[in-house]
Amino acid sequence: MVYVVDDEESIRSILQDALEGAGFQVQLYPTADEAWEAIQKEPPHVILSDIRMPGMSGIDLLENVSAFSEDIQFIIMTSHASLDTALQAIRLGAYDYLHKPFEDIGDVIVTVDRTIEKLFLQYQNEQLLEELAHKNKSLEDLNVQISQEKEEIIQINNFMHDVTKVTEVDQVLDTFLQHTSKLLGGEKVVYFKHLPAYTSLLLYKAAGLNIEDHKGVGVSLKNIDPKDYNAAVAKPQEMEDLKAMAREVFGFDKILASPLISENQVAGIILLQDIEEASHRRVYDNFLQVLRLNYQNAVMKMRMHEMAIKDPLTGLYNRRFYNEKLEEEINRSRRTKYPVSLIYLDIDHFKTYNDTNGHQNGDLILKSIAKIMQKTSRANDIVARLGGEEFSIILPHTDLRGAALKAEKLRRVVESTKFPHGEKQPMGFVSISLGVSEYPAIAKDAESLVKVADDALYKVKETSRNRVCVAQAPEGFEPDFEAIPPPSYEKIKANNG
C-alpha cells in the first residue's frame, strides 16, 4: 500500500494514475494531518509526501512516522527541495527524496519499486534470522547433537555478525571467503568473477592462498553454445573446463562450485574442494544463504548510491555530488599546496540540434560526449553533467596550463567525431566550447573558481564557438599561496636540464 500526501490535486492524480498503473494500491491525502490519522489505523508500506502543506508539514509527518514504525518507508517530494532539506529528511529517517516537477514519472515508479524491494529484502533477512533462531531453540532439545550443532550456529552467527557490519560488495565477498576458509581449517576458497562481455571467468578474490601468485587465472566459456550460455553458467558444477583448471591450478580433485546470482545474472562462481564432512557442509550451505542475501543488499545499496550521485541519462556525476567534490578538492589543495583546475563546457548550438533532429537524437549526443569525456579523463578526475548541455571536469593536481591542454584535446576529439546529423549544425559538425580556471592561481574558493570558468565559457559563446578560453586572474588578484608545480612538469624540467 502506498500513501500519497500532497495538497495539490494534480500531483495526487498524476501519482495515483502512475502508481496504480504499475500495480500498486494507492491512498490519497490532501493534508499530512489526515494522512497521519489514517497511518495510525492502517499503516502503509510507503509514503510519498510533500514538505510544505497546510497544517502539519511533511517533515513533521516524517518525524511522527519514524517514531511510530520502522517498517514504513518515507519518500519526500517537493518543489522547494534543497540539499539542506534533503539531508534533514534523510537524517530524520526518509528513504529518499524526489524533486517536483517530475522530469520523468518513471523515476517515481523506479524509486517506489526500489523502496518495496528494500522492504522485501528486510523481510527476507528477518525470516532468515527467525529460521536460525528457531533452529537454535530446537537444538536445545537435542542433547545428543547439541554440542556439534551449537558450534554450527555459533559459526553461522559469527559470520552473520561480521557480514552485516560491512556494506561494500567486495567486503561482503571477502568476509564470506575468510569465514569459509577458517571453517575448513585454512583450505583454499576462491571466487571467479563472471565477465559476460568476454565470455569468461576470471579469478577475482581468494582466501587460503596468495592471489598475487595466481594473477590472470581464468576459464574461457567461448566453447558454450550461445543459446545454452546462461543455463550453463548457472550450473558450474557441470563445467568440465572449470574442473580441469581447478585440478591443475588449485589441486582440487573434486570441486564444489556454487553460482552467486545477482539481478538475475551470474555475478561469479565460488570454488573450493568438495566438503565431505556433513557438519561443515551444513554450515557452508548456511553461509551461502547469508552471502546471497547480503551480497544482493550490497549491490542494491551501491545502485541506490549511484542513483543519488549520478545523472541518469549520461551516467556522469550530478551537480550535487560535483559541488561536494569541488569543495573537497579545494580543501585538499589548501592542505597539499597542489593546484586544482576546472573545465566548464557546453555543446555549441545544442538547441538547434534538438529542434532540427529531435530530443531523442539530442540525448544520444549528450551520452556520446559524456563517454568521450570519461575516456579522455584520468581515474581521479571528476566528470559531471551540470544540467542540459552543460558539463564540467574537476582536475586535481592540475595547473591552468595542464587544464588548457586537456580542454583543447577534448575539443579536438569532439570536433573530429562524426556524430549523426552533425553536418546540419551551423558549423557543419558538432562542437563544444570550453572555459578553464585554476585554484589558487586565479580564484579564492570553489564559488569563484566556477565563476571565472563560467565567465571564460561565456566569452567563447559570445565571440565565437568551438574554442577554449583560459580565464585570467582579476586585476590586483593575489593567490592564497604559490602552488607546487604538478609532478609531471617537474620531471619534464628535470629531464630538460
C-alpha positions as CSV (number, residue, x, y, z in Angstrom):
1,M,0.0,0.0,0.0
2,V,1.3,3.5,-1.0
3,Y,0.0,6.7,0.6
4,V,0.4,9.9,-1.4
5,V,0.2,13.1,0.7
6,D,0.1,16.4,-1.3
7,D,-2.1,19.4,-1.2
8,E,-2.0,19.7,-5.0
9,E,-4.8,17.7,-6.5
10,S,-3.0,17.5,-9.9
11,I,0.1,15.9,-8.2
12,R,-2.1,13.4,-6.3
13,S,-3.9,12.5,-9.5
14,I,-0.7,12.0,-11.6
15,L,0.9,9.8,-8.9
16,Q,-2.3,7.8,-8.5
17,D,-2.5,7.0,-12.2
18,A,1.2,6.2,-12.5
19,L,1.4,4.0,-9.3
20,E,-1.9,2.2,-9.9
21,G,-0.8,1.6,-13.5
22,A,2.4,0.0,-12.1
23,G,0.3,-2.3,-9.9
24,F,0.4,-0.5,-6.5
25,Q,-2.5,0.1,-4.2
26,V,-2.8,3.8,-3.6
27,Q,-4.5,6.1,-1.0
28,L,-4.6,9.9,-1.5
29,Y,-4.5,12.5,1.3
30,P,-4.5,16.3,0.8
31,T,-3.0,17.1,4.2
32,A,-0.5,15.5,6.5
33,D,-3.0,15.6,9.4
34,E,-5.4,13.3,7.5
35,A,-2.6,11.0,6.4
36,W,-1.3,10.7,10.0
37,E,-4.8,9.7,11.3
38,A,-5.0,7.0,8.6
39,I,-1.5,5.8,9.2
40,Q,-2.2,5.0,12.8
41,K,-5.2,2.9,11.8
42,E,-3.8,1.2,8.7
43,P,0.0,1.6,8.2
44,P,1.1,1.7,4.6
45,H,4.3,0.3,3.2
46,V,5.5,3.5,1.5
47,I,4.6,7.2,2.0
48,L,5.2,9.8,-0.7
49,S,4.8,13.2,0.9
50,D,5.2,16.9,0.0
51,I,7.1,19.0,2.5
52,R,5.1,22.2,2.5
53,M,1.3,21.7,3.2
54,P,-1.4,23.4,5.3
55,G,-1.3,22.3,8.9
56,M,1.2,19.6,9.7
57,S,4.3,19.7,7.4
58,G,5.8,16.8,5.6
59,I,8.9,16.9,7.9
60,D,6.5,16.8,11.0
61,L,4.7,13.8,9.4
62,L,8.1,12.1,8.8
63,E,9.0,12.6,12.4
64,N,5.7,11.1,13.6
65,V,6.0,8.1,11.2
66,S,9.7,7.5,12.2
67,A,8.6,7.3,15.9
68,F,5.5,5.2,15.1
69,S,7.1,2.4,13.0
70,E,10.5,1.5,11.5
71,D,8.7,-0.6,8.8
72,I,7.2,2.4,6.9
73,Q,9.4,3.8,4.2
74,F,9.1,7.6,3.7
75,I,9.9,9.4,0.4
76,I,10.0,13.2,0.5
77,M,8.9,15.2,-2.6
78,T,8.9,18.9,-3.1
79,S,9.5,21.7,-5.5
80,H,11.3,23.6,-2.7
81,A,14.0,20.9,-2.3
82,S,17.4,21.9,-1.3
83,L,20.4,19.9,-0.2
84,D,19.8,21.0,3.4
85,T,16.1,20.0,3.2
86,A,17.0,16.6,1.7
87,L,19.7,16.0,4.3
88,Q,17.4,16.9,7.1
89,A,14.8,14.5,5.7
90,I,17.4,11.7,5.4
91,R,18.6,12.3,8.9
92,L,15.1,12.0,10.2
93,G,14.7,8.6,8.5
94,A,13.5,9.4,5.0
95,Y,14.5,6.7,2.5
96,D,14.8,9.1,-0.5
97,Y,13.6,12.3,-1.9
98,L,12.1,13.4,-5.3
99,H,12.1,16.9,-6.9
100,K,8.9,18.3,-8.4
101,P,8.0,18.8,-11.1
102,F,8.9,15.3,-12.1
103,E,11.1,15.1,-15.2
104,D,10.1,11.5,-15.8
105,I,7.2,9.9,-13.9
106,G,9.0,6.6,-14.5
107,D,11.7,7.8,-12.0
108,V,8.9,7.9,-9.3
109,I,7.9,4.3,-10.2
110,V,11.6,3.2,-10.0
111,T,12.0,4.8,-6.6
112,V,8.9,3.2,-5.2
113,D,9.9,-0.2,-6.7
114,R,13.3,0.0,-5.0
115,T,11.7,1.0,-1.8
116,I,9.4,-2.0,-1.9
117,E,12.4,-4.2,-2.8
118,K,14.2,-2.9,0.2
119,L,11.3,-3.8,2.4
120,F,11.2,-7.3,0.9
121,L,14.9,-7.8,1.5
122,Q,14.5,-6.7,5.1
123,Y,11.7,-9.2,5.4
124,Q,13.9,-11.9,4.0
125,N,16.6,-11.1,6.5
126,E,14.1,-11.3,9.3
127,Q,12.8,-14.6,8.1
128,L,16.3,-16.0,7.9
129,L,17.1,-14.8,11.4
130,E,13.8,-16.3,12.7
131,E,14.7,-19.5,11.0
132,L,18.1,-19.6,12.6
133,A,16.6,-18.7,16.0
134,H,14.1,-21.4,15.7
135,K,16.8,-23.9,14.8
136,N,18.8,-22.8,17.8
137,K,15.7,-23.3,20.0
138,S,15.2,-26.8,18.6
139,L,18.8,-27.7,19.3
140,E,18.3,-27.2,23.0
141,D,16.1,-30.4,22.9
142,L,18.6,-32.5,21.0
143,N,21.1,-33.4,23.8
144,V,23.0,-35.9,21.6
145,Q,23.7,-33.4,18.9
146,I,23.7,-30.2,20.9
147,S,27.4,-29.7,21.1
148,Q,28.1,-30.1,17.4
149,E,25.0,-28.1,16.2
150,K,25.6,-25.3,18.8
151,E,29.1,-24.9,17.2
152,E,27.5,-24.7,13.8
153,I,25.1,-22.0,15.0
154,I,28.0,-20.1,16.6
155,Q,29.9,-20.2,13.3
156,I,26.8,-19.0,11.3
157,N,26.0,-16.3,13.8
158,N,29.7,-15.1,13.8
159,F,29.6,-14.9,10.0
160,M,26.2,-13.1,10.1
161,H,27.6,-10.7,12.7
162,D,30.7,-9.9,10.6
163,V,29.0,-9.7,7.2
164,T,26.2,-7.4,8.4
165,K,28.8,-4.9,9.6
166,V,30.2,-4.4,6.0
167,T,28.3,-2.7,3.2
168,E,30.5,-2.8,0.1
169,V,30.2,-5.7,-2.4
170,D,33.9,-6.6,-2.2
171,Q,33.8,-6.5,1.6
172,V,30.9,-9.0,1.7
173,L,32.8,-11.4,-0.6
174,D,36.0,-11.1,1.5
175,T,34.1,-11.8,4.7
176,F,32.5,-14.9,3.2
177,L,35.7,-16.3,1.8
178,Q,37.6,-15.7,5.1
179,H,34.9,-17.4,7.2
180,T,34.6,-20.3,4.8
181,S,38.4,-20.9,4.7
182,K,38.5,-20.7,8.5
183,L,35.6,-23.2,8.7
184,L,37.6,-25.6,6.6
185,G,40.9,-25.3,8.5
186,G,42.5,-22.8,6.2
187,E,41.7,-24.5,2.9
188,K,41.7,-22.6,-0.3
189,V,38.4,-20.9,-1.3
190,V,38.3,-18.8,-4.5
191,Y,35.9,-16.6,-6.2
192,F,35.8,-16.1,-10.0
193,K,34.1,-13.0,-11.4
194,H,31.9,-13.7,-14.4
195,L,32.7,-11.5,-17.4
196,P,29.8,-11.9,-19.8
197,A,31.3,-9.4,-22.3
198,Y,34.4,-11.7,-22.6
199,T,32.5,-15.0,-22.1
200,S,35.0,-15.9,-19.3
201,L,35.6,-16.4,-15.6
202,L,38.5,-14.5,-14.0
203,L,40.0,-15.2,-10.6
204,Y,39.0,-12.1,-8.5
205,K,39.3,-13.0,-4.8
206,A,40.5,-15.8,-2.6
207,A,41.2,-17.0,0.9
208,G,43.8,-19.5,2.0
209,L,46.2,-18.6,-0.8
210,N,48.1,-15.6,-2.1
211,I,46.1,-14.3,-5.0
212,E,49.1,-12.4,-6.3
213,D,50.7,-15.7,-7.3
214,H,47.7,-16.5,-9.5
215,K,47.1,-13.4,-11.5
216,G,45.3,-13.9,-14.7
217,V,44.0,-17.3,-13.8
218,G,40.6,-17.8,-15.5
219,V,38.4,-20.0,-17.6
220,S,37.2,-19.3,-21.2
221,L,33.5,-20.0,-21.8
222,K,33.6,-19.4,-25.5
223,N,33.0,-23.1,-26.3
224,I,29.5,-22.9,-24.8
225,D,26.7,-22.7,-27.3
226,P,25.2,-19.1,-27.0
227,K,21.7,-20.4,-26.7
228,D,22.8,-22.6,-23.7
229,Y,25.1,-20.0,-22.2
230,N,23.0,-18.6,-19.3
231,A,21.9,-22.1,-18.2
232,A,25.4,-23.5,-18.4
233,V,27.0,-20.7,-16.3
234,A,24.3,-21.2,-13.7
235,K,25.5,-24.8,-13.3
236,P,29.2,-24.5,-12.8
237,Q,29.4,-27.9,-11.1
238,E,29.0,-29.4,-14.6
239,M,31.7,-27.4,-16.3
240,E,34.5,-29.7,-17.4
241,D,36.9,-26.8,-18.2
242,L,36.4,-25.4,-14.7
243,K,37.1,-28.8,-13.1
244,A,40.3,-29.2,-15.2
245,M,41.5,-25.7,-14.2
246,A,40.7,-26.3,-10.5
247,R,42.6,-29.6,-10.5
248,E,45.6,-28.1,-12.3
249,V,45.9,-24.7,-10.5
250,F,44.5,-25.4,-7.1
251,G,44.8,-29.2,-6.7
252,F,41.1,-29.7,-6.2
253,D,40.4,-33.4,-7.2
254,K,36.7,-32.9,-6.6
255,I,35.2,-29.5,-6.8
256,L,32.3,-27.7,-5.1
257,A,31.2,-24.9,-7.4
258,S,28.4,-22.5,-6.4
259,P,27.0,-19.7,-8.5
260,L,26.5,-16.2,-7.0
261,I,23.4,-14.7,-8.7
262,S,22.6,-11.0,-8.6
263,E,19.9,-9.2,-10.5
264,N,19.0,-12.4,-12.4
265,Q,22.6,-12.9,-13.7
266,V,25.5,-14.9,-12.5
267,A,27.9,-12.5,-10.9
268,G,30.5,-15.1,-10.1
269,I,31.4,-18.6,-9.1
270,I,32.6,-19.8,-5.7
271,L,35.0,-22.7,-6.0
272,L,36.6,-25.0,-3.4
273,Q,37.4,-28.6,-2.7
274,D,34.3,-30.6,-2.1
275,I,33.2,-30.7,1.5
276,E,32.8,-34.2,2.8
277,E,32.2,-33.6,6.5
278,A,28.4,-33.2,7.0
279,S,28.7,-30.6,9.7
280,H,30.9,-28.4,7.7
281,R,28.7,-28.7,4.7
282,R,25.6,-27.6,6.6
283,V,27.5,-24.6,7.9
284,Y,28.7,-23.8,4.4
285,D,25.2,-24.0,2.9
286,N,24.0,-21.6,5.5
287,F,27.0,-19.3,4.7
288,L,25.9,-19.3,1.1
289,Q,22.3,-18.3,2.0
290,V,23.6,-15.4,4.1
291,L,26.1,-14.4,1.4
292,R,23.5,-14.3,-1.3
293,L,21.2,-12.1,0.7
294,N,23.8,-9.7,1.9
295,Y,25.5,-9.6,-1.5
296,Q,22.2,-8.5,-3.0
297,N,21.7,-5.9,-0.3
298,A,25.2,-4.5,-1.0
299,V,24.5,-4.4,-4.7
300,M,21.2,-2.6,-4.1
301,K,22.9,-0.1,-1.8
302,M,25.6,0.5,-4.5
303,R,22.9,1.1,-7.1
304,M,21.0,3.5,-4.8
305,H,24.1,5.4,-4.1
306,E,24.9,5.7,-7.8
307,M,21.3,6.9,-8.4
308,A,21.8,9.6,-5.7
309,I,25.1,10.9,-7.2
310,K,24.9,10.2,-10.9
311,D,23.0,11.8,-13.9
312,P,20.5,9.1,-15.1
313,L,21.0,9.9,-18.8
314,T,24.8,10.1,-19.1
315,G,26.0,8.2,-16.1
316,L,28.2,11.1,-15.2
317,Y,28.2,12.6,-11.7
318,N,25.3,15.1,-11.0
319,R,25.6,18.7,-9.8
320,R,25.0,17.9,-6.1
321,F,27.9,15.4,-6.0
322,Y,30.0,17.7,-8.2
323,N,29.6,20.6,-5.8
324,E,30.6,18.4,-2.8
325,K,33.7,17.1,-4.6
326,L,34.8,20.6,-5.7
327,E,34.8,21.8,-2.1
328,E,36.7,18.7,-1.1
329,E,39.3,19.3,-3.8
330,I,39.7,23.0,-2.9
331,N,40.3,21.9,0.7
332,R,42.8,19.2,-0.4
333,S,44.6,21.8,-2.5
334,R,45.0,24.1,0.5
335,R,46.5,21.2,2.5
336,T,48.8,19.8,-0.1
337,K,49.6,23.1,-2.0
338,Y,49.0,21.4,-5.3
339,P,46.7,23.2,-7.8
340,V,43.2,22.1,-8.8
341,S,41.7,23.2,-12.1
342,L,38.3,23.3,-13.7
343,I,36.9,22.9,-17.2
344,Y,33.4,24.2,-17.9
345,L,32.0,23.3,-21.3
346,D,28.8,23.1,-23.2
347,I,27.7,21.9,-26.7
348,D,27.5,24.6,-29.3
349,H,24.1,25.2,-30.9
350,F,22.6,22.3,-28.9
351,K,19.1,23.8,-29.0
352,T,19.4,24.0,-32.8
353,Y,20.4,20.3,-32.9
354,N,17.4,19.3,-30.7
355,D,15.0,21.4,-32.7
356,T,16.3,20.0,-36.0
357,N,16.8,16.4,-35.1
358,G,14.6,15.7,-32.2
359,H,15.2,15.2,-28.5
360,Q,16.0,11.5,-28.8
361,N,18.9,12.3,-31.1
362,G,19.9,15.1,-28.7
363,D,20.1,12.6,-25.9
364,L,22.4,10.4,-28.0
365,I,24.7,13.4,-28.5
366,L,24.7,14.1,-24.7
367,K,25.6,10.5,-24.0
368,S,28.2,10.3,-26.7
369,I,30.0,13.4,-25.5
370,A,29.8,12.1,-21.9
371,K,31.6,8.9,-23.0
372,I,34.3,10.9,-24.8
373,M,34.8,13.0,-21.6
374,Q,35.1,9.8,-19.5
375,K,37.5,8.1,-21.9
376,T,39.8,11.2,-22.1
377,S,39.9,11.7,-18.3
378,R,42.0,10.3,-15.6
379,A,40.7,8.0,-12.9
380,N,40.8,10.8,-10.2
381,D,39.1,13.4,-12.4
382,I,35.5,14.2,-11.5
383,V,33.4,14.4,-14.7
384,A,29.9,15.8,-14.3
385,R,26.8,16.9,-16.2
386,L,25.5,20.0,-14.5
387,G,22.3,20.2,-16.5
388,G,21.1,20.4,-20.1
389,E,24.1,20.6,-22.4
390,E,26.4,21.9,-19.6
391,F,29.3,19.7,-18.4
392,S,32.3,20.2,-16.1
393,I,35.5,18.4,-15.2
394,I,37.4,18.8,-11.9
395,L,41.1,18.2,-12.4
396,P,43.0,17.6,-9.2
397,H,46.8,18.2,-9.2
398,T,46.5,20.1,-12.5
399,D,47.5,23.7,-13.1
400,L,46.0,26.1,-15.6
401,R,48.3,25.1,-18.4
402,G,47.6,21.4,-18.0
403,A,43.9,22.1,-17.9
404,A,44.0,24.1,-21.0
405,L,45.9,21.3,-22.8
406,K,43.3,18.8,-21.6
407,A,40.5,21.1,-22.7
408,E,42.0,21.6,-26.2
409,K,42.5,17.8,-26.6
410,L,38.8,17.2,-25.7
411,R,37.7,19.9,-28.1
412,R,39.6,18.4,-30.9
413,V,38.3,14.9,-30.2
414,V,34.7,16.1,-30.3
415,E,35.3,18.2,-33.4
416,S,36.7,15.2,-35.2
417,T,34.0,12.8,-34.1
418,K,31.3,12.0,-36.7
419,F,28.0,12.5,-34.9
420,P,24.7,11.7,-36.5
421,H,23.3,14.8,-38.3
422,G,26.4,16.8,-37.4
423,E,26.6,18.2,-40.9
424,K,23.3,20.1,-40.2
425,Q,24.9,22.2,-37.4
426,P,25.7,25.8,-38.2
427,M,29.5,24.9,-38.2
428,G,28.9,21.8,-40.3
429,F,29.8,19.5,-37.3
430,V,29.1,19.1,-33.6
431,S,31.5,21.1,-31.5
432,I,32.0,22.3,-27.9
433,S,33.1,25.5,-26.2
434,L,35.2,25.4,-23.0
435,G,36.3,27.7,-20.2
436,V,39.3,26.9,-18.0
437,S,40.2,28.1,-14.5
438,E,42.5,27.2,-11.6
439,Y,42.8,27.4,-7.9
440,P,44.8,29.1,-6.4
441,A,46.2,31.0,-9.4
442,I,43.0,32.9,-10.3
443,A,40.4,32.0,-7.7
444,K,40.0,32.2,-4.0
445,D,37.4,29.4,-3.4
446,A,35.0,27.0,-5.1
447,E,32.5,29.6,-5.9
448,S,34.9,32.0,-7.6
449,L,36.7,29.0,-9.4
450,V,33.3,28.1,-11.0
451,K,32.5,31.7,-11.8
452,V,35.8,32.5,-13.7
453,A,35.5,29.3,-15.6
454,D,31.9,30.0,-16.5
455,D,32.8,33.6,-17.5
456,A,35.5,32.2,-19.8
457,L,33.0,29.9,-21.4
458,Y,30.5,32.7,-21.8
459,K,33.2,34.8,-23.5
460,V,33.7,32.0,-26.1
461,K,30.0,31.7,-26.6
462,E,29.6,35.4,-27.2
463,T,32.6,35.9,-29.6
464,S,32.9,32.5,-31.3
465,R,32.4,28.8,-30.8
466,N,34.5,25.6,-30.8
467,R,37.2,27.2,-28.8
468,V,39.0,27.0,-25.4
469,C,39.2,30.2,-23.3
470,V,41.6,30.3,-20.4
471,A,40.3,32.5,-17.6
472,Q,42.5,35.4,-16.4
473,A,43.1,36.5,-12.8
474,P,41.3,39.7,-11.9
475,E,43.5,42.8,-11.7
476,G,45.3,43.0,-8.4
477,F,44.4,39.4,-7.6
478,E,46.8,37.7,-5.1
479,P,46.6,33.9,-4.7
480,D,46.2,32.3,-1.3
481,F,49.6,30.5,-1.9
482,E,52.0,29.6,-4.6
483,A,51.0,26.1,-5.8
484,I,53.6,23.3,-6.2
485,P,54.0,22.5,-9.9
486,P,52.4,19.2,-10.9
487,P,54.9,16.3,-10.7
488,S,54.8,15.7,-14.5
489,Y,56.0,19.2,-15.1
490,E,58.8,18.9,-12.6
491,K,60.0,15.7,-14.4
492,I,59.9,17.5,-17.7
493,K,62.0,20.4,-16.4
494,A,64.5,18.0,-14.8
495,N,64.9,16.0,-18.0
496,N,65.4,19.2,-20.0
497,G,68.0,20.4,-17.6
